[in-house]
Structures are given as structure tokens and as C-alpha cells.
């Protein structure tokens, strides 16, 4: 087995931590690469410096390269701070940091991103890229560069998009959390990102009679979409077969929507209390 999934122990209200024993047990002499993400998707956790130093120490011990997905680095709630894995002692030489214009500037359809790291690792990415994407969307790259230049000029002012974006998404997230809480569901408040998990178990919804053979959360989101026009995302799709039970009855909701969409979604959610 080339890789193993690593389980994350989670509690409500941002109490999420790395299970260190299980994490290190997933490594062996065939482990070459670790892919991680902070802020985490789908949980929404921001890893602390201490946690990232631990993860880095295990990777250093086993000589493992880290691909750190940090596409939500600009979307941090409650004055949380983002820590780059590559900025930690000894991590630069073994870390590739991935960023995304789609998440940074809310233009997910553009599919423009970047990778930062030491030259020997970036050279290998360039070889792969030339055989996959082949050509880059030059006009979109130019637009992203212009957006960064503009943000540099207005940084620390009221016009800064990087200041407005996390505040707006946190506001949207709070609205959705309040709506789900009002009907008895239990939101898992994120540290940042576009999404929030919601535990639907308290609702007592049961889809076994449909006999679809699918996971509960898949049946749940299909039902919400079909019957109420409320689109959410099943969490089981983030897990391998052996660990899908960990997602239990969670669904994921997106906070990166217009005011009108968020308000309508909250209205629909509150109507579910009658179901």
C-alpha cells in the first residue's frame, strides 16, 4: 500500500486535533509524499504552529516531501493567523506550497494557481505541467497579477479585498450556522475557508426505506436538493471506503454565495424544522 488515509479526530466548536499516534503509524519506508491543507477542507481547521512543526518533524524523519494546499490562506475567521508549512525551520527544502487565484480572488472558474518551493522540486512540477495542462491561460494570469498589484497598493485600507473577503464569508457562515442551529442541527464552526460542516444527526432523518445503497449523507443532500432546492455537499466523498463511517451524518455547506442566496438558503433551512 503506497499511502494510507490519516484520521482526524473532531469535536464541535473548532476543537479539532491531529491524532498523532495514528498519523505517524500511517508512515512507512514506502511513504514519499504527504498532501495536507490549511485551512483544512472540508473541516475548516487551521493548523497551529505546534501541529505543523510536529507534522514536519514526522516528514523529516521519514524523508517525505510535503505538498501543502494553502488555497484558503486569505479566508481566515476570528482573527486567526495562517502559518505556512514552508516557513517553519527545515521545511522549505521539502515543501511545495500550492495557491489558487480561484479561492484568493473568488474566481474559481479561472483555474489559475501557483506552486512555491525549492528549485529542484519546482523543476519536477514544470516537467509534469508541460505534459498535462500544456498551455496556460495567459490573459487570466495577467489579470491575477494585476489583482495582486492592486491589493499591494490598498493593503491595510478599507478598500482591501483581502480584508473584506474573510469578514464577508464569516458573516455568511454565521447566518448559516444560526439557521441550522435553530432547527436542532449542530454546525462545526470553521477557522476559515469557504465551507462549514453541519451534523444532521439530531434531526432524525431516515432514508433507509429508499434502499439506495448509498451513504446517508449522499441520500440526505439529494433529498435536500430534490425536495427543497437546497444544494449541499456530502462529506463521505472525502473518505476512503474503510473510513466513510467517520463522516456519519455530516453535510457541507458553502458560505461563498451572494447575500440573496445565503438569505434564501437560511429561509429554507428554517423551514426544515417542520419535516
N, C-alpha and C positions, 0 to 999 in steps of 0.2 A: 504494500500500500504506500503510494507516494506521499499522500497527505492525509491528515485526519482533521476532522472538524473540532473546534475548541468551543466548549460550552461556556456560556456567560450566565452567572447567577444574578437574578434581578429581583428587586423589590420595588414597591411604589415610591413615588416622590424622589426620583433620581438616585436611589440607593442601589447602584449597580457596581459590581466589582468583578475583577478577574479572579477566577478560581485558579490559583497558582499551581496547585498540585496537578490539576487536570491539564492546565496549559503546558507545563513542562513535560508531562507524560506523552503529549502529542508529538514530541520531537524524537527523532532517531537519526541514525547515521545516513539515512537517505533523504532527510529533510534539507531542502536547498533554498526555499523561499517562503516568507511569511507575508501575507497580504492583510493589512489592517486598515482601519478607518477611524478618524477622529476629527470632528464629531461623528459618532458612530451611526451608521444606517443599518437597520431600522430603529435601534434602541434610542438614539439621540444622546448618548453619553459622550461627554468629553473626558478623555483620559487625563489623569493628573500627571505631573512631572514624575512623581514616585512610581506610578504604574508604568509609564513609558520607559523609565530607566530600568525597571525590572524586565519588561519585555525585551528591551535592547540587550540586557545582560544575558538573557537566555539565548538570543540570536547570536550574540558574540561567542558564547560558549560553544555553540554548535556550528559556528561559521555560516550563518544563514543570512541571506540578503532580505531586506525589508522593502516592500512596496507599500508606502504609506499614502492612502487615499485621504486627502485633506480638502476635498472639494467644498465642504461646508465651513471652511475656516473663517469666513466673513459673517456667518449666521450664528451668533452666539447670544444666548439669553442670560438675563440676570447678572450682567457684568462678568460673565465667565471669561477666562483667558485661554487662548489657544496656544498649545505648545507643539512646535514642530519636532518630530522624531529626529530629524537630521541635525537639529541644533544641539542635541544632547552630546555629552562627551563620548567620543569614539564612534558615533553613529553616522557621521557624514559619509565615510568611505563605504558603508554597506547599505545606504538608504537611497531609494528613489522616491521623491515626493511628487504626487500627482495632483494637479489643479484643474479646474474647469471653469471656462467662461460662462457656461450654461448656468451653473449654480452661483457663481460670483456676481454675475450681472443679470440673472433671471432671464436668460435667452437659451433655454435648454434645447431648442431646435437647431441651434448653430453648430453644435458638436465640435467646438474648438476647445482644446485643452493644452496642457503642457506637462513636462516632466523635468524635475530638477534633480541633479545628483552629480557625483564624480564622473569625470570624462570616460573612464573605462566602462562604466555601466550605461551611460547615455549613448555611447557609440553602439552598443548592442541594441538599444531601443531603436536607434536610427536604421540599423540593418533590418529589423523586423518591420518598422513602419513603411520602408520602401517597398516591402512585399505585401503589405496589407492595404493601407489607405492609399498608397501610391502618390496621390497628389493632394495638396492642402487647399482649403478654400481661402485663397489669398485675400479677397475683399473682406471676408469676415475676420481674418487675422488682423487686418489693418484697422477694422472697426474696434476690435478688442484692445489693440494697442492704444487707440485714441481714447477709449473709455478709461484705461489706466492712467493715461496722461492727465485727463480731466480730473480724475479722483485725486491725483497727486496735487493738483492746483487748489482743490477745495477741501483738502483733508482738514479735519478738526473744525470745520464750519458747519452751519446748519444746512448747507447745500450738499453735503457729502452723502452720496448714495450708500456708502458703507456704514453710515450712521443710521440712515433711515430704514434700510432693509431689515436688520435684526429687530429693531423696535416694532416695525410693522408686522413681521411674522410672529413675534412674541404676542402681540395684541390679538392676532388671528387665532393663535394657538390657545390663548386664554379663553376666547369666546367659545371655541370648540370644546375645551375642557369643561367649561361651565355647563354647556349644553348636555354633554354626555353624563356629567356628574348628576345633573338634575333628574335624570331618569334611572339612576342607580348603577350605571357603568362606572368603571374605575380607570381614569386616564393615567398614563405613566408620563409625568411631566418631563420633557426633554431638556437637556442642557443647551441644545442648539439644533440647527438643521431645518429641513423642510417639513418634517413629519412628526407625528405623535402616535404612540401605541395606545390602544384602548382595550381593556379587558371587558368582554361582553358576558362573562360567566354569570354575574348577578342577575342578568335578565331572564335566565332560564329558557332561552330559545332552544328548540329541539328540531333538528332536521333529519333525524334518523328514519322517519317514515318515508322520506323521499328515496331512500335506498340508492344513493348515487355512487357510493363507494369512495366519495371524495372526503377530504378533511373537513371538519366542522367549519373552519374559518372560510374555506372556499365556498361552501354552501351558503354561509352567512352573507358574504359580500355579494354573491349572485342574487340572493333574496332581497337584500337592501337595494341593489341596483334595479332589479326587475319590478319590485313592488312599490318602491318609494323614490326611485330615481336618485338615490344617494350612492355615489361611487366611492368605494373604499378599497383597500388592498389586503389580501390575505397574507399572514405572516409565515405560514408553513412553507411558502415557496422559497424562503431564505434558508431552509434547513434540508439536510440530507434525510433519507428515509428513516434512519435509526433515531433521529432526534426531533422529528416533527411534533412529537407529543409535548415538547417544551413550549411550543407556541400556543398550545392549549386553545383558548378561545379569544385570543387577541386578534384585533384588526388594526390596520394602519390608516390614518387619515392625513391628508395633505393640507398644510397651512398656507402654502404659496398660491393663493387664489385671490380673486378680486373681492372687494367688500360685499358686493351683491351676492356672489357665490357663497361666501362664508356665512352671510346672514341667512340665506335660503337654506343652507345645509343645517345651521343651528335650529331653524324652524322645523325642518324635517326630523331632526334628531329628537327634539322635544315631543313631537307627535308620536314617537315610538313607545312612549310610556304607556300608551293605551293598548299596545299589542300583547 
